[in-house]
Amino acid sequence: MKKSLAAIASAIIVTCAPAAFAATPVPSADPAVVAATKQMMASMKLRDVMLASLKQADQQIPAQMAASLNAMIDGDATMSPDEKADARKKLEHALPTLTAEMHSTLTDPGLVDDMLAEMVPLYAETYTLNEIRQLSAFYASPLGQKMLANMPTLMSRSVEISNRLMVPRIQKMMAQSAQSIVGK
């Protein structure tokens, strides 16, 4: 049973890992580039895009977590049917708490502010002032606005594709690792 709980914890980490990574500080950037970057982000309506993306994630992650964790339980060849049933009951009991914690994280009002604050120096260190101005012009164009309008859907569907392709591979790798560690 300890193995199944470890597998559940591992699946939660894999499912939620992107939110858990700490930002790496970026060296100081040219203040003019920083100012232009902030202006570009405002014209991109990046805050709105990020909020929409987080809202979609908040709606999709609980089902993805449940599916992933149930698949891990089902795929665990070391568990008996009774152990699997017990693990599913524990998962069913734990999911509301996990979902509430995920919701709290994704709807934290400071999250977008923190992410934007970390992204400004990243853009400012990556692009020159002239490039930032060109990007701003693009995002102000009709094509740029279309791109921004479609970004939450594109990101959400990209995550779905990534999960569909990665989760089975990760589950297989974890099952193989567990079997080699346990020796079964």
SVG drawing of the C-alpha trace seen along z (x, -y; Angstrom):
<svg xmlns="http://www.w3.org/2000/svg" viewBox="-14 -54 37 64">
<polyline fill="none" stroke="black" stroke-width="0.4" points="0.0,0.0 2.9,-2.4 4.0,-1.8 0.6,-2.9 0.6,-6.0 4.1,-6.8 2.8,-6.3 -0.1,-8.7 2.2,-11.3 4.5,-10.9 1.6,-11.3 0.5,-14.5 4.0,-15.9 4.2,-15.0 0.7,-16.5 1.4,-19.7 5.2,-20.0 5.1,-23.2 3.5,-25.1 6.1,-23.9 9.2,-25.1 10.8,-28.2 11.8,-31.1 15.4,-31.6 16.4,-35.3 17.5,-37.1 20.3,-39.7 19.3,-43.4 18.3,-44.6 18.4,-48.0 15.6,-50.2 14.5,-51.4 14.0,-47.8 12.2,-46.9 9.8,-49.8 9.2,-48.9 8.7,-45.3 6.0,-46.3 4.3,-48.4 4.5,-45.5 3.0,-43.1 0.2,-45.6 -0.5,-45.9 -0.5,-42.1 -3.1,-42.0 -0.8,-39.4 -2.5,-39.6 -5.8,-38.7 -4.3,-35.9 -2.7,-34.5 -5.8,-34.8 -7.8,-33.0 -5.2,-30.2 -5.2,-29.7 -9.0,-29.6 -8.9,-26.9 -6.2,-25.0 -8.3,-25.3 -11.2,-23.7 -9.2,-20.9 -6.6,-19.9 -8.9,-18.1 -10.1,-15.7 -6.6,-15.2 -5.2,-14.5 -8.0,-12.0 -7.5,-10.2 -3.7,-10.1 -3.9,-8.8 -6.6,-6.2 -4.5,-5.0 -1.5,-4.6 -3.6,-2.6 -5.0,-0.4 -1.5,0.0 0.2,1.1 0.8,4.8 2.1,5.2 -1.3,4.4 -4.1,6.9 -7.6,6.0 -8.5,5.3 -5.5,3.0 -6.5,1.2 -10.0,0.8 -8.6,-0.6 -6.3,-2.9 -9.2,-4.2 -11.2,-4.9 -8.3,-6.8 -7.9,-8.7 -11.6,-9.5 -11.4,-10.8 -8.2,-12.9 -9.3,-14.4 -11.5,-17.1 -8.7,-18.4 -6.2,-18.2 -8.6,-20.0 -9.3,-22.7 -5.6,-23.2 -5.0,-23.4 -7.9,-25.8 -6.5,-28.0 -3.1,-28.1 -4.4,-28.8 -6.8,-31.6 -4.3,-33.3 -4.6,-37.0 -0.9,-37.5 0.1,-34.6 -0.2,-36.5 1.5,-39.6 4.4,-37.4 4.6,-35.6 4.6,-38.9 7.2,-40.4 9.5,-37.4 8.8,-37.6 9.7,-41.3 13.4,-40.8 13.4,-37.6 12.0,-39.4 14.2,-42.4 17.3,-40.2 16.3,-38.2 15.2,-41.1 16.7,-44.4 14.8,-47.6 14.2,-47.6 13.0,-44.0 10.6,-44.8 9.2,-47.7 8.8,-45.4 7.0,-42.8 4.7,-45.6 3.9,-46.6 3.1,-43.0 0.8,-42.5 -1.0,-45.7 -1.6,-44.5 -4.8,-42.5 -2.8,-39.3 -1.2,-39.9 -4.6,-40.5 -5.9,-37.3 -3.0,-35.4 -3.6,-36.8 -7.3,-36.0 -6.5,-32.4 -3.6,-31.9 -5.6,-30.5 -7.2,-27.9 -4.0,-27.1 -2.2,-26.7 -4.9,-24.6 -5.0,-22.3 -1.2,-22.1 -1.3,-21.0 -3.9,-18.4 -1.7,-17.1 1.4,-17.1 -0.5,-15.2 -1.9,-12.7 1.5,-11.9 3.6,-12.3 1.4,-10.7 1.4,-7.2 5.1,-7.3 5.8,-8.6 3.4,-6.0 5.2,-3.2 8.6,-4.5 7.4,-4.8 5.9,-1.3 9.1,0.1 11.2,-1.8 8.9,-0.6 9.2,3.0 13.0,2.8 13.2,1.2 10.8,3.6 12.1,6.6 8.7,7.8"/>
</svg>
